[in-house]
Amino acid sequence: GLRRALSLAGAQSQVFSLWQVSDNATQVLMTDFYERLAKGQGRTQAMRGAKRTLLTREDRWSHPYFWAAFLSSGRWTPMESSIF
C-alpha cells in the first residue's frame, strides 16, 4: 500500500488519517505535533501529546472523531535536529 511505498522511497515515518477530518481540527493537531517534534520529542510521543491536547484543551475538538483518525507509522524516535 501507500505506507510501504513511502517507506521504500525513504520516508522514515508517516502520519496519516483513517478518515476525513475537518481542516481546522487538523491544523490544531498538526501545529501541536510539529511544535513537539521541534522540542525534541519522539514522533509517537509527539503525536500522542497532540491528540491529548485536542482531547483535553479544546472542547470543540474533544470528540474522538477529530483526533482518533490520525496514526503515526515508522520510526518513533526523535527527529534529527538538522531537519528543522
C-alpha positions, 0 to 999 in steps of 0.5 A: 500500500501507500505506507510501504511505498513511502517507506521504500522511497525513504520516508522514515515515518508517516502520519496519516488519517483513517478518515476525513477530518475537518481542516481546522481540527487538523491544523490544531493537531498538526501545529501541536505535533510539529511544535513537539517534534521541534522540542525534541520529542519522539514522533509517537510521543509527539503525536500522542501529546497532540491528540491529548491536547485536542482531547483535553484543551479544546472542547470543540475538538474533544470528540474522538472523531477529530483526533482518533483518525490520525496514526503515526507509522515508522520510526518513533524516535526523535527527529534529527535536529538538522531537519528543522 
